[in-house]
Amino acid sequence: MSHRLIIQVFEQYQKSRLQFVQTVADLATRPQNSEILHNAGVMPMLRSLMLDTVPSIQQTAALALGRLADQSDNLAEAVVKEDILPQLVHSLASQNRFYKKAAAFVLRAVSKHSPDLAQAVVSCGGVDALVLCLEEFDPGVKEASAWALGCIARHNAYFGNKKKLVYQYPIFVSTTSPCHHAALSQAVVEAGATPLLVLCLLEPEMGLKRIVFSALSQISKHSISLAEMVIEAEVFPAAFVSLKDPDDYVRKNVATLMREVAKQTPELSQLIVNCGGLSKVIDYLGESHGQLRLPGIMMLGYVAAHNESLAMAVILCKGVPQLALCLSEEHEQHIKSATVWSIDQIGHHTPEHAKVVASANLLPKLLELYMDASSSEDLQAKSKKALKNILQKCTHVPALEPLLYDAPSNILKHVVCQFSKVLPHDSKARRLFVTSGGLKKVQEIDAEPGSALQEYINAINSCFPEEIVRYYSPGYSEILLQRLEGYQPEDSLHTPPPEGQ
């Protein structure tokens, strides 16, 4: 009887522990409970329960810790201060897949909040443990580990309030320098995570692919060397297939990865071009809408920005018509801004590049966005800059002429400047300029004497006979009519009047 009673006591104790930790895990899902649980001393209790002999209690304790750490950086810091991370990392190798998934969740929840917390995960050996988890057979463990690695690698420089930055400058230097953030990604790469992340792409689970592509893009964005390490893991061209994945976020994350790699160097952009990546991204833009388009739009801009050869590669892959379509279809201001920026990167290199952009009828569209009062400040600024940069290279007269009638003076001077460069050397363009009404319009421009605009007008007028310029000048028709009224034909002085007079 006493033996059975003792067993019952232990069973009851086990049930109580399990019930307690399950209740805490449930309560931790609601943010309003988090501080109350913390103040009640739940952290050290969960720490001890992670050492429990019952696997289900261990797993649920880790899950509760992850949920609490996920709520706020204060609770994540509490997990670190309680010295829970070393214990959790140390036990990963010997635990089952359910525990590993929960432990990876804790590491992700802690590291996502700040570079310092991510560094705490790295310092306790978290990256090595997560990389080992990538080799697990269970896709859920791989996904949780890849997600955690992505959170560690993603931290970037601080772009917050400048005033706050001034007051907290010493803290800023020590904790948020670009090297500090690149070092976190470097730790992930040096632990051998990149090839294992790429191998995870062979798994059919969409959730895993999402996280892997996200992690790879977070690694690639920090430096040239990190992007090169991702390339060396042979992620391209295999990743291009996923640009047609049925899952929206898989496609978006692939495009984001391509953007982060392409922006680093002309050589990395050229590698993507050589693999056929440009045409894949352009097809992706044609099949996507809204936010999904954004990384693809910017990827084209980054490629084109490097040099005129890469910009021409974007043109030859029909990138300009696709960007024009994005500009007309999208309504979000920041997407329009990104599209305008990419068009600028393509068109500002040479007259040939500018002609392609102009022939797509994009100059009037850029002018419209610049002058539209409903356009955001950023969109107006990017449209103005794109117009000026492209106009300074554009020598395609049919595209320039419509702007004579609609552009404000600060843009008009760039249009007139281009005519002053083209007309002296092109007789056909001069004839077309007269017959289309361009010369007449130039004479109507009210330019300040001595201004650059007036100098450009003078240069244009010097390309034509003086009588033609006078003919199209404002008020000249009235002068002619006045002369006509006072004009007496010479023959009329000697011709006899009609009979009967």
C-alpha positions as CSV (number, residue, x, y, z in Angstrom):
1,M,0.0,0.0,0.0
2,S,2.8,2.4,0.9
3,H,4.6,1.7,-2.4
4,R,1.5,2.6,-4.4
5,L,1.0,5.7,-2.4
6,I,4.6,6.9,-3.0
7,I,4.1,6.3,-6.8
8,Q,0.9,8.3,-6.7
9,V,2.7,11.2,-5.0
10,F,5.4,11.3,-7.8
11,E,2.8,10.9,-10.5
12,Q,0.8,13.8,-9.0
13,Y,4.0,15.9,-8.9
14,Q,4.7,15.1,-12.5
15,K,1.1,16.0,-13.5
16,S,1.4,19.3,-11.6
17,R,4.6,20.3,-13.3
18,L,3.2,19.5,-16.7
19,Q,0.0,21.4,-15.9
20,F,2.0,24.3,-14.6
21,V,4.2,24.6,-17.6
22,Q,1.4,24.1,-20.1
23,T,-0.6,26.8,-18.4
24,V,2.4,29.2,-18.5
25,A,2.9,28.4,-22.2
26,D,-0.8,29.3,-22.9
27,L,-0.6,32.5,-20.9
28,A,2.5,33.5,-22.7
29,T,0.7,33.7,-26.0
30,R,-1.0,36.9,-24.8
31,P,1.2,40.0,-24.5
32,Q,-0.7,41.5,-21.6
33,N,0.3,38.5,-19.5
34,S,4.0,38.6,-20.2
35,E,5.1,41.3,-17.7
36,I,2.9,39.7,-14.9
37,L,4.5,36.3,-15.5
38,H,8.0,37.9,-15.5
39,N,7.3,39.8,-12.3
40,A,6.0,36.6,-10.7
41,G,9.4,35.0,-11.2
42,V,8.5,32.6,-14.0
43,M,12.0,32.7,-15.7
44,P,14.0,30.8,-13.1
45,M,11.1,28.3,-12.8
46,L,11.1,27.6,-16.5
47,R,14.9,27.3,-16.4
48,S,14.7,24.5,-13.9
49,L,11.8,22.8,-15.8
50,M,14.0,22.7,-18.9
51,L,16.2,20.3,-16.9
52,D,13.2,18.1,-16.1
53,T,13.4,14.3,-16.7
54,V,10.1,14.3,-18.6
55,P,10.7,15.3,-22.3
56,S,7.2,16.9,-22.7
57,I,7.8,19.2,-19.7
58,Q,11.2,20.2,-21.2
59,Q,9.7,21.0,-24.6
60,T,6.8,22.9,-23.2
61,A,9.1,24.9,-20.9
62,A,11.2,25.9,-23.9
63,L,8.1,26.8,-25.9
64,A,6.9,29.1,-23.0
65,L,10.4,30.8,-22.9
66,G,10.3,31.4,-26.6
67,R,6.8,32.9,-26.5
68,L,7.9,35.2,-23.6
69,A,11.1,36.2,-25.3
70,D,9.2,36.9,-28.6
71,Q,7.0,39.5,-26.8
72,S,9.6,42.1,-26.1
73,D,13.3,42.8,-25.8
74,N,13.1,43.2,-22.0
75,L,11.9,39.6,-21.7
76,A,14.5,38.4,-24.2
77,E,17.1,40.1,-22.1
78,A,15.7,38.4,-19.0
79,V,16.2,35.0,-20.8
80,V,19.9,36.0,-21.3
81,K,20.4,37.2,-17.8
82,E,19.0,34.0,-16.3
83,D,21.8,32.2,-18.1
84,I,19.2,30.0,-19.9
85,L,20.9,30.1,-23.4
86,P,24.0,28.1,-22.6
87,Q,21.9,25.4,-20.9
88,L,19.5,25.3,-23.9
89,V,22.3,25.1,-26.5
90,H,24.2,22.5,-24.5
91,S,21.2,20.2,-24.4
92,L,20.2,20.5,-28.1
93,A,22.5,17.7,-29.3
94,S,20.9,15.1,-27.0
95,Q,17.3,16.0,-27.3
96,N,14.5,14.9,-29.7
97,R,13.1,16.8,-32.7
98,F,10.3,18.5,-30.7
99,Y,12.7,20.0,-28.2
100,K,15.1,21.1,-31.0
101,K,12.3,22.9,-32.7
102,A,11.3,24.6,-29.5
103,A,14.9,25.5,-28.7
104,A,15.4,27.0,-32.1
105,F,12.3,29.1,-31.5
106,V,13.8,30.4,-28.3
107,L,17.1,31.4,-30.0
108,R,15.2,33.1,-32.8
109,A,12.9,35.0,-30.3
110,V,15.9,36.3,-28.4
111,S,18.1,37.2,-31.4
112,K,15.5,39.0,-33.4
113,H,15.3,42.1,-31.1
114,S,18.7,43.6,-31.3
115,P,22.3,43.1,-32.4
116,D,23.4,42.6,-28.8
117,L,20.9,39.9,-28.1
118,A,21.9,38.2,-31.4
119,Q,25.5,38.4,-30.2
120,A,24.5,36.7,-27.0
121,V,23.1,33.8,-29.0
122,V,26.3,33.6,-31.0
123,S,28.6,33.8,-27.9
124,C,26.9,30.8,-26.3
125,G,27.5,28.6,-29.3
126,G,24.0,29.1,-30.7
127,V,25.0,29.3,-34.3
128,D,26.9,26.0,-34.3
129,A,24.0,24.3,-32.6
130,L,21.6,25.7,-35.2
131,V,23.8,24.7,-38.1
132,L,23.8,21.1,-36.7
133,C,20.0,21.3,-36.6
134,L,20.0,22.0,-40.3
135,E,21.2,18.5,-40.9
136,E,18.2,17.0,-39.1
137,F,15.8,14.9,-41.1
138,D,12.7,16.6,-39.8
139,P,11.8,19.6,-42.0
140,G,10.2,21.4,-39.0
141,V,13.6,21.5,-37.2
142,K,15.3,22.7,-40.4
143,E,12.8,25.5,-40.8
144,A,13.0,26.6,-37.2
145,S,16.9,26.6,-37.4
146,A,17.0,28.5,-40.7
147,W,14.6,31.1,-39.4
148,A,16.8,31.6,-36.3
149,L,19.9,31.9,-38.4
150,G,18.2,34.4,-40.6
151,C,17.3,36.5,-37.5
152,I,20.9,36.5,-36.3
153,A,22.2,37.5,-39.7
154,R,19.7,40.2,-40.6
155,H,20.7,43.0,-38.2
156,N,21.8,46.1,-40.0
157,A,23.0,49.6,-39.1
158,Y,20.9,51.8,-37.0
159,F,18.9,54.4,-39.0
160,G,16.8,55.8,-36.2
161,N,16.2,59.3,-34.9
162,K,19.3,61.4,-35.5
163,K,18.8,63.4,-32.3
164,K,18.7,60.2,-30.3
165,L,21.8,59.1,-32.1
166,V,23.7,62.2,-31.0
167,Y,22.8,61.7,-27.3
168,Q,23.6,58.0,-27.4
169,Y,26.7,58.1,-29.6
170,P,29.0,56.0,-27.5
171,I,26.3,53.2,-27.3
172,F,25.8,53.5,-31.0
173,V,29.4,53.0,-31.9
174,S,29.9,50.0,-29.6
175,T,26.7,48.1,-30.6
176,T,25.4,49.1,-34.0
177,S,28.4,49.7,-36.3
178,P,28.2,48.0,-39.7
179,C,31.1,45.7,-38.8
180,H,29.2,44.5,-35.7
181,H,26.3,43.5,-37.8
182,A,28.4,41.9,-40.6
183,A,30.2,40.0,-37.9
184,L,26.9,38.3,-36.9
185,S,26.4,37.1,-40.5
186,Q,30.1,36.2,-40.7
187,A,29.6,33.9,-37.6
188,V,26.7,32.2,-39.3
189,V,28.7,31.7,-42.5
190,E,31.9,30.5,-40.7
191,A,29.9,27.9,-38.8
192,G,29.2,26.3,-42.2
193,A,25.5,27.3,-42.4
194,T,25.4,28.5,-46.0
195,P,25.9,25.2,-47.9
196,L,23.5,23.5,-45.5
197,L,20.9,26.2,-46.0
198,V,21.2,25.7,-49.8
199,L,20.8,21.9,-49.3
200,C,17.6,22.6,-47.4
201,L,16.1,24.0,-50.6
202,L,15.8,20.5,-51.9
203,E,13.0,19.9,-49.3
204,P,9.5,20.3,-50.7
205,E,8.1,22.3,-47.8
206,M,7.2,25.9,-48.7
207,G,7.8,27.2,-45.2
208,L,11.3,25.9,-45.2
209,K,12.1,27.5,-48.6
210,R,10.7,30.8,-47.4
211,I,13.0,30.9,-44.4
212,V,16.1,29.6,-46.2
213,F,15.9,32.3,-49.0
214,S,15.2,34.9,-46.3
215,A,18.3,33.8,-44.3
216,L,20.5,33.8,-47.4
217,S,19.4,37.3,-48.4
218,Q,20.0,38.5,-44.8
219,I,23.6,37.1,-45.0
220,S,24.2,38.5,-48.5
221,K,23.2,42.1,-47.8
222,H,26.1,43.0,-45.4
223,S,29.2,42.8,-47.5
224,I,30.7,41.7,-50.8
225,S,32.6,38.8,-49.1
226,L,29.4,37.4,-47.5
227,A,27.5,37.7,-50.8
228,E,30.3,35.8,-52.5
229,M,30.1,33.1,-49.9
230,V,26.4,32.7,-50.7
231,I,27.3,32.5,-54.4
232,E,30.0,29.9,-53.7
233,A,27.3,27.7,-52.2
234,E,25.9,27.4,-55.7
235,V,22.5,28.9,-54.9
236,F,22.3,30.2,-58.5
237,P,21.0,29.3,-61.0
238,A,19.0,26.7,-59.1
239,A,17.1,29.4,-57.1
240,F,15.6,30.8,-60.3
241,V,13.2,27.9,-60.5
242,S,11.6,29.2,-57.3
243,L,10.7,32.5,-58.9
244,K,7.7,30.5,-60.3
245,D,7.0,28.8,-56.9
246,P,3.2,28.7,-56.0
247,D,4.0,30.4,-52.7
248,D,4.2,34.2,-52.9
249,Y,6.7,34.6,-50.2
250,V,9.1,32.0,-51.6
251,R,9.1,34.0,-54.9
252,K,9.5,37.3,-53.1
253,N,12.4,36.0,-51.0
254,V,14.2,34.7,-54.0
255,A,13.9,38.1,-55.7
256,T,15.2,39.7,-52.5
257,L,18.2,37.4,-52.4
258,M,19.0,38.4,-56.0
259,R,18.7,42.0,-55.2
260,E,21.0,41.8,-52.2
261,V,23.7,39.9,-54.3
262,A,23.3,42.1,-57.4
263,K,23.8,45.4,-55.5
264,Q,27.2,44.4,-54.1
265,T,29.5,44.5,-57.2
266,P,29.3,44.6,-61.0
267,E,30.9,41.2,-61.1
268,L,28.2,39.6,-58.9
269,S,25.5,41.3,-61.1
270,Q,27.2,40.0,-64.2
271,L,27.2,36.5,-62.7
272,I,23.4,36.7,-62.3
273,V,23.0,38.0,-65.8
274,N,25.2,35.2,-67.2
275,C,23.0,32.7,-65.5
276,G,19.9,34.1,-67.1
277,G,18.7,35.8,-64.0
278,L,17.5,39.0,-65.6
279,S,14.9,37.5,-67.9
280,K,13.7,35.4,-64.9
281,V,13.2,38.5,-62.8
282,I,11.4,40.3,-65.6
283,D,9.1,37.4,-66.1
284,Y,8.5,37.4,-62.3
285,L,7.5,41.1,-62.4
286,G,5.0,40.3,-65.2
287,E,3.4,37.6,-63.0
288,S,3.4,39.6,-59.7
289,H,1.7,42.6,-58.2
290,G,2.1,45.0,-55.3
291,Q,4.7,44.4,-52.7
292,L,5.8,41.2,-54.4
293,R,7.2,43.3,-57.3
294,L,9.3,45.6,-55.1
295,P,12.5,43.5,-54.7
296,G,12.5,42.6,-58.5
297,I,12.1,46.2,-59.5
298,M,15.0,47.2,-57.3
299,M,17.1,44.3,-58.4
300,L,16.9,45.6,-62.0
301,G,17.9,49.1,-60.8
302,Y,20.9,47.8,-58.9
303,V,22.1,45.8,-61.9
304,A,21.8,48.8,-64.2
305,A,23.4,51.2,-61.8
306,H,26.8,49.5,-62.0
307,N,27.7,50.4,-65.6
308,E,26.3,51.0,-69.1
309,S,27.0,47.4,-70.2
310,L,24.8,45.9,-67.4
311,A,22.2,48.6,-68.0
312,M,22.1,47.6,-71.7
313,A,21.7,44.0,-70.5
314,V,18.5,45.0,-68.7
315,I,17.3,46.8,-71.8
316,L,18.0,43.8,-74.1
317,C,15.9,41.6,-71.7
318,K,12.9,44.0,-72.2
319,G,13.3,45.4,-68.7
320,V,12.2,49.0,-69.7
321,P,8.7,48.0,-71.0
322,Q,8.2,45.9,-67.9
323,L,9.1,48.8,-65.6
324,A,6.8,51.1,-67.5
325,L,4.0,48.6,-66.9
326,C,4.8,48.5,-63.2
327,L,4.8,52.3,-63.1
328,S,1.3,52.4,-64.7
329,E,-0.2,49.5,-62.7
330,E,1.0,50.1,-59.2
331,H,-0.6,52.6,-56.9
332,E,1.6,52.5,-53.8
333,Q,3.9,55.6,-53.7
334,H,7.0,53.7,-52.5
335,I,6.7,51.1,-55.3
336,K,6.4,53.9,-57.8
337,S,9.4,55.6,-56.2
338,A,11.5,52.4,-56.5
339,T,10.4,52.0,-60.2
340,V,11.3,55.5,-61.1
341,W,14.7,55.0,-59.4
342,S,15.3,51.9,-61.5
343,I,14.3,53.7,-64.7
344,D,16.8,56.4,-63.8
345,Q,19.6,53.8,-63.3
346,I,18.9,52.4,-66.8
347,G,18.5,55.7,-68.7
348,H,21.3,58.0,-67.4
349,H,24.3,56.2,-68.9
350,T,24.4,57.2,-72.6
351,P,22.2,58.7,-75.4
352,E,21.4,55.2,-76.5
353,H,20.1,54.2,-73.0
354,A,18.2,57.4,-72.7
355,K,16.6,56.9,-76.1
356,V,15.2,53.5,-75.0
357,V,13.6,55.1,-71.9
358,A,12.3,58.0,-73.9
359,S,10.9,55.8,-76.7
360,A,8.8,54.0,-74.0
361,N,7.1,57.3,-73.4
362,L,8.4,57.5,-69.9
363,L,9.6,61.1,-69.9
364,P,6.1,62.5,-69.8
365,K,5.1,60.0,-67.2
366,L,8.1,61.1,-65.0
367,L,7.1,64.7,-65.5
368,E,3.5,63.9,-64.5
369,L,4.6,62.2,-61.3
370,Y,7.0,65.1,-60.5
371,M,4.2,67.7,-60.9
372,D,1.4,65.8,-59.3
373,A,0.6,67.3,-56.0
374,S,-0.6,64.0,-54.7
375,S,2.8,62.4,-55.2
376,S,4.8,61.8,-52.1
377,E,7.9,64.0,-51.4
378,D,10.2,61.0,-52.2
379,L,8.4,60.2,-55.4
380,Q,8.6,63.8,-56.6
381,A,12.3,64.0,-55.7
382,K,13.1,60.8,-57.5
383,S,11.1,61.7,-60.6
384,K,12.8,65.1,-60.8
385,K,16.2,63.5,-60.5
386,A,15.4,60.9,-63.1
387,L,14.1,63.5,-65.5
388,K,17.2,65.6,-65.2
389,N,19.6,62.6,-65.4
390,I,17.9,61.1,-68.5
391,L,17.4,64.4,-70.2
392,Q,21.0,65.3,-70.0
393,K,21.8,62.2,-72.1
394,C,18.7,62.2,-74.4
395,T,19.2,63.3,-78.0
396,H,15.9,61.8,-79.3
397,V,14.1,64.8,-80.6
398,P,10.6,63.3,-80.9
399,A,10.7,62.4,-77.3
400,L,12.0,65.8,-76.2
401,E,9.6,68.0,-78.0
402,P,6.4,67.3,-76.0
403,L,8.2,68.4,-72.9
404,L,8.5,71.9,-74.3
405,Y,4.9,72.5,-73.7
406,D,4.4,71.0,-70.3
407,A,7.7,71.2,-68.3
408,P,8.2,73.8,-65.6
409,S,11.3,76.1,-66.0
410,N,13.6,74.0,-63.9
411,I,13.0,71.0,-66.2
412,L,12.5,73.1,-69.3
413,K,16.1,74.4,-69.3
414,H,17.4,70.8,-69.6
415,V,15.0,70.1,-72.5
416,V,16.1,73.3,-74.4
417,C,19.7,72.5,-73.6
418,Q,19.5,69.2,-75.4
419,F,17.9,70.8,-78.5
420,S,20.8,73.3,-78.5
421,K,23.2,70.3,-78.7
422,V,21.3,68.3,-81.3
423,L,20.0,70.9,-83.8
424,P,23.4,72.4,-84.9
425,H,24.4,69.0,-86.3
426,D,21.2,67.6,-87.7
427,S,19.4,69.2,-90.7
428,K,16.5,66.8,-90.6
429,A,15.9,67.6,-86.9
430,R,16.0,71.3,-87.7
431,R,13.4,71.0,-90.4
432,L,11.2,68.8,-88.1
433,F,11.7,71.3,-85.3
434,V,10.2,74.1,-87.5
435,T,7.3,72.2,-89.0
436,S,6.2,70.6,-85.7
437,G,6.0,74.0,-84.0
438,G,9.0,73.5,-81.7
439,L,10.8,76.6,-82.9
440,K,7.7,78.7,-82.4
441,K,7.3,77.3,-78.8
442,V,11.0,78.2,-78.0
443,Q,10.4,81.8,-79.1
444,E,7.5,82.0,-76.6
445,I,9.6,80.9,-73.6
446,D,10.0,83.8,-71.2
447,A,13.7,83.4,-70.2
448,E,15.6,85.8,-68.0
449,P,18.2,87.7,-69.9
450,G,21.7,86.3,-69.2
451,S,20.3,83.0,-67.8
452,A,21.4,79.6,-68.9
453,L,18.0,79.1,-70.5
454,Q,18.4,82.2,-72.6
455,E,21.8,81.1,-73.7
456,Y,20.3,77.8,-74.9
457,I,17.5,79.6,-76.8
458,N,20.1,81.8,-78.5
459,A,22.1,78.7,-79.5
460,I,18.9,77.2,-81.0
461,N,18.0,80.4,-82.9
462,S,21.5,80.6,-84.4
463,C,20.7,77.3,-86.2
464,F,18.0,79.0,-88.3
465,P,17.9,82.0,-90.8
466,E,17.1,85.2,-89.0
467,E,13.9,85.8,-91.0
468,I,12.5,82.4,-89.9
469,V,13.2,83.1,-86.2
470,R,11.5,86.5,-86.5
471,Y,8.6,84.9,-88.3
472,Y,7.9,82.6,-85.3
473,S,8.6,85.2,-82.7
474,P,5.6,86.4,-80.6
475,G,4.0,89.5,-82.1
476,Y,5.6,89.2,-85.5
477,S,2.3,88.5,-87.2
478,E,0.9,91.8,-85.9
479,I,4.0,93.6,-87.2
480,L,3.4,92.1,-90.6
481,L,-0.3,93.1,-90.6
482,Q,0.7,96.7,-89.7
483,R,3.2,96.7,-92.6
484,L,0.5,95.3,-94.9
485,E,-1.9,98.1,-94.0
486,G,0.6,100.8,-94.9
487,Y,2.0,99.0,-98.0
488,Q,1.3,100.5,-101.4
489,P,2.2,98.3,-104.4
490,E,4.5,100.1,-106.8
491,D,2.5,99.2,-110.0
492,S,-0.6,100.9,-108.5
493,L,1.1,104.3,-108.9
494,H,1.2,104.0,-112.7
495,T,-1.8,101.9,-113.5
496,P,-4.9,103.9,-114.7
497,P,-8.0,103.6,-112.6
498,P,-10.8,101.3,-113.7
499,E,-13.1,102.6,-116.4
500,G,-15.9,104.8,-115.2
501,Q,-13.8,106.4,-112.5
